[in-house]
């Protein structure tokens, strides 16, 4: 189980690094004035929206803007915490990972429901958004697993119940 956790942690670390950059540089363009971003980033976002026919990026429906705010205000700080938690082997990493995963799953359920229900999304666009649901599930499941095989403690006492002595 330890090796599997390390592999999952490395996959999550790569995904978190991507989210660390993509959130403030690309997604934030939906909620902040384009003038605050370098022209190269604005062109990159436009090329993506055009190539993948991402109608959400173009039309900016209110629910999508709200999900971007959720990503920037709530999920992005959790990405920072999770990167630190993985790299420093912090005991609270599984908790922050669980919270992040639950938030991503919730947001992606609404987003994928819109994409599939509207009949506007191409298969190409669905292949862009679908892996984020996988990321959420992976983070959520990783959050359910403790960081190590060591016994959990509360202060200096073991968290597990002790045997009763006669």
Secondary structure as UniProt FT lines:
FT   HELIX           2..25
FT   HELIX           27..30
FT   HELIX           34..36
FT   HELIX           39..51
FT   TURN            52..53
FT   HELIX           55..59
FT   HELIX           62..70
FT   HELIX           71..75
FT   HELIX           76..87
FT   TURN            88..89
FT   TURN            91..92
FT   HELIX           93..118
FT   HELIX           123..143
FT   STRAND          153..154
FT   TURN            155..156
FT   STRAND          157..158
//
